[in-house]
Amino acid sequence: MFTVLAAITLLPALLGMLGDKVLSKKQRRQRAMGLILPETTAGSLWARWAQLPLKAPRTTAVVALALLAALAAPALSMRVGNSDASSDPAGSPTREYYDLMAPAFGEGVDAGLVLVAEVPDAAAATAFNHLAAQLPDVAGVASVQAAPAEAGQPVAIAAVVPTTSAQTAETQDLVDALRTDVIPAAESGTGLQVYVGGETATNVDIAEALMGKLPLYLGLVALLGFVLLVVAFRSILVPLVGALTNLLTLAVGLGAITAIFQLGWGSGLLGVGSGAPIMYIVPVIIVGVMFGLSMDYQVFLVSRMHEEWVHTRDNARAVRVGVAETGRVIATAATIMLAVFASFGFSGERIVSAIGIGLAIAVLVDAFLVRLTLVPALMRLLGKRNWSYPRWADRITPHLSVEGAMETTAGTAGADEHARLVGAGAGPGDRYLD
């Protein structure tokens, strides 16, 4: 919030105080003579880059989508949970503790489950004792400790040690089996009520709750992005492309952390040990941060395209100029964020490293593969339909101009002069200093 306030108050004030000093000496001389700024992006790297989606939009879009799908594919197998000492780096104190305890007491020594039962009567006490006697025979149970429930005892407790560590899918399956099959069968026909708790069961519950809401979370992110871009650009297809590509970027970020930190493809190089489930806070942070960054890059790119479209009504030119003139800004911003995020990847802490690497890969892919390659290719294929907007929607949509209002006399004159310059052969990067 304070960053936004500073950007719309302090920054304009400082620029107003500095005046022409923000321009180079050459630009100030040209402004004094009323000349058009001669700097053009015609021969720049990003002007050449912009030719790729314009000349071969279908091929560019297909290749980009294939790469994004490959990078995002591991996210389909993502497991959310809490890692345990079995996946810590070899030689660390926690891993040495696990390596010492596991052979003696079993891999599930630190993954204990606590069964707490309400025992209202003698029949319930008998049912609990019967359940405690059956638990050692349940697949995945290593040992059970439970004092016999007696008549008049309102609460009974049993401690269950799994055969596998807390982070494994087998332990999660055991928790689900106890809750859905074993315990309901023991409770049937009695007043017995048994609850499965403990740290391991709590982590399973949190993971399942998060994964159950993740599709809704992603859907809300896409919807909010769509609505904001509709209001900004008064278009349907441009916001739709933006929302869908945002989801692709988020999927790539989740796929990256799944491949590296869950499947273990290179996690040892980061000093965080072997593969383990993804801590539930990591997807939430990656989705939230990357939504903001990808929306920023989309607005940078499309606002310049829209400005050129308003002036020339030439979609191909609008796409080319948008990429050529915003490519350096987007690339620079992404490089800065890449350096910041990647630095966290080598912290040696699994959660911090996962957040840093996930964001670093996502921002890199979003800037160069999505915003500056895939989006221009799609907008080139869509043509003038990019800027179509239903009349009924136009009447109810608030008016918001990202580039600044064009309805004023000065703005209209500027647009007419720009069109004259285009006809005279001015380059795509030519603009006024005023």
MARTOR-736451 format. One record per residue (C-alpha): x, y, z. Coordinates in steps of 0.5 Angstrom, whole numbers, padded with zeros to 4 digits, always signed. Each point is the difference from the previous one (the first is absolute). Last residue first. Layout:
XYZ ...
//
This chain:
+0013+0035-0049 +0005-0005-0003 -0004-0003-0005 +0001-0007-0003 +0004-0004-0005 +0001-0007+0003 -0004-0003-0006 +0004+0004-0005 -0003+0006-0004 -0002-0002-0007 -0004+0007-0002 -0006-0004+0000 +0002-0002+0007 +0002+0007+0002 -0007+0002-0003 -0004-0005+0005 +0005+0003+0006 -0003+0007-0002 -0007-0002+0000 +0001-0004+0007 +0003+0006+0003 -0005+0005-0003 -0005-0005+0004 +0004+0000+0006 +0000+0008+0000 -0007+0000-0001 -0002-0004+0005 -0003-0007-0001 +0006-0004+0000 +0001-0001+0008 +0006-0003+0003 +0004-0007-0002 -0004-0004+0005 -0007+0003-0002 -0006-0002+0005 -0007+0001-0002 -0004-0004+0004 -0004-0006-0004 -0007+0000+0000 -0001+0003-0007 +0006-0003-0003 -0003-0007+0002 -0006+0001-0004 +0004+0003-0006 +0004-0007+0000 +0007+0001+0000 +0005-0001-0006 +0007+0002+0001 +0004-0007-0001 -0005-0002-0005 +0004+0005-0005 +0005-0006+0000 -0001-0006+0004 +0007-0003-0003 +0004+0006+0001 -0003+0000+0007 +0002-0008+0001 +0007+0001-0002 +0001+0007+0004 -0003-0004+0006 +0005-0006-0001 +0007+0003-0001 +0001+0007+0004 -0005-0002+0006 +0000-0007+0000 +0007-0003-0002 +0004+0006+0003 -0004+0004+0005 -0004-0006+0003 +0006-0005-0001 +0005+0004+0004 -0005+0002+0005 -0003-0008+0001 +0008-0002+0001 +0001+0005+0005 -0006-0001+0004 +0001-0007+0001 +0007+0000+0001 -0001+0005+0006 -0006-0003+0003 +0003-0007+0000 +0006+0003+0003 -0003+0003+0006 -0004-0006+0001 +0006-0005+0000 +0005+0005+0004 +0007-0001-0004 -0001+0007-0001 +0002-0001-0008 -0006+0001-0003 -0001+0007+0004 +0005+0003-0005 -0004-0002-0006 -0006+0004+0002 +0004+0006+0001 +0004-0001-0007 -0007-0002-0004 -0003+0006+0003 +0005+0005-0003 +0000-0004-0006 -0007+0000-0001 +0000+0008+0001 +0005+0000-0006 -0003-0004-0004 -0007+0003+0000 +0003+0007-0001 +0004-0002-0005 -0006-0004-0004 -0004+0006+0001 +0002+0004-0006 +0001-0005-0005 -0006-0005+0003 -0005+0005-0001 +0002+0003-0006 +0000-0007-0004 -0007-0001+0003 -0003+0007-0001 +0003-0001-0007 -0003-0006-0002 -0007+0002+0003 +0000+0007-0004 -0006+0004+0002 +0006+0006+0000 -0001+0004+0007 -0004-0004+0004 +0003-0006-0002 +0007+0003+0002 -0003+0001+0007 -0003-0007+0000 +0007-0003-0001 +0003+0005+0005 -0005-0002+0005 +0001-0008-0002 +0007+0000+0002 +0001+0004+0006 -0007-0003+0002 +0002-0007-0001 +0006+0001+0004 -0003+0003+0006 -0005-0006+0000 +0005-0005+0000 +0003+0003+0006 -0006+0000+0004 -0002-0007-0002 +0007-0002+0001 +0000+0002+0008 -0007-0003+0002 +0001-0006-0004 +0007-0001+0003 -0002+0001+0007 -0006-0004+0000 +0004-0006-0003 +0006+0001+0005 -0005+0000+0006 -0002-0007-0001 +0007-0003+0001 +0002-0004-0006 +0000-0008+0001 +0008-0002+0000 +0005-0002-0004 +0008+0000+0002 +0004+0005+0004 -0001+0007+0000 +0007+0002-0002 -0002+0003-0007 +0004-0005-0003 -0004-0005+0003 -0006+0002-0002 +0002-0001-0007 -0006-0004-0003 -0002-0002+0007 -0007-0002-0002 -0003+0004+0006 +0005+0006+0000 +0002+0001-0007 -0006-0003-0005 -0005+0002+0005 +0003+0007+0001 +0000+0001-0008 -0007-0003-0001 -0002+0005+0005 +0003+0006-0004 -0002-0003-0007 -0007+0000+0003 +0000+0007+0002 +0003+0002-0007 -0006-0004-0003 -0005+0003+0004 +0002+0007-0002 +0000-0002-0007 -0007-0001+0001 -0002+0006+0003 +0004+0005-0005 -0003-0004-0006 -0007+0001+0003 +0002+0007+0001 +0002+0002-0007 -0006-0004-0003 -0005+0004+0004 +0002+0007-0001 -0001+0006+0003 +0007+0001+0002 +0000+0002+0007 -0007-0002+0003 +0001-0007-0004 +0007-0001+0003 -0002+0001+0007 -0006-0005-0001 +0005-0005-0004 +0005+0000+0006 -0005+0000+0005 -0003-0007-0003 +0007-0003-0001 +0001+0001+0007 -0007-0002+0002 +0001-0007-0004 +0007-0001+0003 -0003+0001+0007 -0006-0005-0002 +0005-0005-0003 +0004+0000+0007 -0005-0001+0005 +0000-0007+0000 +0007+0000+0000 +0000+0004+0006 -0005-0004+0004 +0004-0006-0002 +0007+0003+0002 -0003+0003+0007 -0003-0007+0001 +0006-0004-0001 +0004+0005+0004 -0005-0001+0006 +0001-0008-0001 +0007+0000+0001 +0000+0005+0006 -0005-0004+0004 -0007-0002-0001 -0005-0005-0002 -0007+0000+0003 -0004-0005+0003 -0007+0000+0002 -0003-0006+0003 -0008+0000+0002 +0000-0007-0003 -0004-0003-0007 +0006+0001-0004 +0006+0004+0003 +0005-0006-0001 -0002+0000-0008 +0001+0008+0000 +0007-0001+0003 +0003-0005-0005 -0003+0003-0006 -0001+0007-0002 +0004+0003+0006 +0005-0005+0001 +0001-0001-0008 +0001+0008-0001 +0006+0000+0006 +0003-0006-0003 +0000+0003-0007 +0003+0006+0002 +0006-0005+0003 +0001-0003-0006 +0000+0006-0004 +0007+0002+0004 +0001+0006+0004 -0001-0003+0007 +0005-0006-0001 -0003-0007-0001 -0002-0006+0004 -0005+0004+0004 +0000+0001+0008 -0007+0000+0003 -0001+0003+0007 -0007-0001+0003 -0004+0004+0005 -0006-0001+0003 -0005+0005+0003 -0006+0000+0004 +0002-0006+0005 -0006-0003+0004 +0001-0007-0003 +0007-0001-0002 +0004+0001-0006 +0006-0004+0000 +0007+0004-0001 +0002+0001-0007 +0007-0001-0003 +0000-0002-0007 +0006-0002-0005 +0002+0000-0007 -0007+0002-0004 +0001+0000-0007 -0005-0005-0002 -0005-0001+0006 +0002-0006+0004 +0003+0004+0006 -0007+0004+0000 -0005-0006+0002 +0002-0001+0007 -0001+0008+0001 -0007-0001-0004 -0002-0005+0005 +0002+0004+0006 -0004+0006-0003 -0006-0004-0001 +0000-0003+0007 +0000+0007+0002 -0006+0002-0004 -0004-0005+0003 +0002+0002+0007 -0003+0007-0001 +0002+0007-0003 +0007-0002-0002 +0003+0006-0004 +0006-0002-0004 +0007+0003-0001 +0004-0003-0005 +0007+0003-0001 +0004-0001-0006 +0008-0001+0001 +0004+0003-0006 +0007+0001+0004 +0001-0008+0000 -0003-0001-0006 +0007-0003-0003 +0000-0005+0005 +0003+0000+0007 +0007-0003+0000 +0001+0001-0008 -0003+0007+0000 +0003+0003+0006 +0007+0001-0002 -0001+0002-0007 -0006+0004+0002 +0005+0004+0005 +0006+0000-0005 -0005+0004-0005 -0002+0005+0006 +0007+0001+0001 +0002+0001-0007 +0005-0005-0003 -0005-0002-0006 -0005+0006-0002 -0007-0001+0003 -0005-0004-0003 +0000-0005+0005 -0001+0005+0005 -0007+0002-0002 -0003+0004-0005 -0007+0003+0001 -0006-0001-0005 -0002+0002-0007 +0001-0005-0006 +0001+0002-0007 -0002-0005-0005 -0003+0004-0005 +0005+0006+0001 +0005-0005-0003 -0003+0002-0007 +0001+0008+0001 +0007+0000-0004 -0002-0005-0005 -0007+0004-0001 +0004+0007-0001 +0005-0003-0005 -0006-0003-0004 -0003+0007+0000 +0006+0004-0002 +0001-0005-0006 -0007+0001-0002 -0001+0007+0001 +0007+0001-0004 -0002-0004-0006 -0007+0003+0000 +0003+0007+0000 +0005-0001-0005 +0002+0007-0003 -0003+0004+0006 +0002-0004+0006 +0007+0000-0003 +0000+0007-0002 -0001+0003+0007 +0007-0003+0002 +0003+0005-0006 -0003+0006+0004 +0002-0003+0006 +0007+0000-0002 +0000+0007-0002 +0000+0002-0007 -0006+0003-0001 -0001+0002+0008 +0001+0008-0002 +0003+0006+0003 -0001+0006-0004 -0005+0003+0005 -0004+0005-0004 +0003+0007-0001 -0003+0006+0004 +0007+0003+0000 +0000+0000+0008 -0002-0007+0000 +0006-0002-0005 +0005+0004+0005 -0003-0004+0006 +0000-0006-0003 +0008+0001-0002 +0001+0002+0007 -0003-0006+0003 -0007+0000+0003 -0002+0000+0007 +0003+0007+0001 -0006+0002-0004 -0004+0001+0006 +0003-0002+0007 -0005+0002+0004 -0006-0003-0004 +0004-0006+0000 +0000+0000+0007 -0007+0002+0001 -0002-0006-0005 +0004-0005+0004 -0003+0002+0007 -0007+0000-0002 -0002-0006-0004 +0006-0004+0001 +0000+0001+0007 -0007-0002+0001 +0001-0006-0004 +0006-0002+0004 -0003+0002+0007 -0006-0005-0002 
//
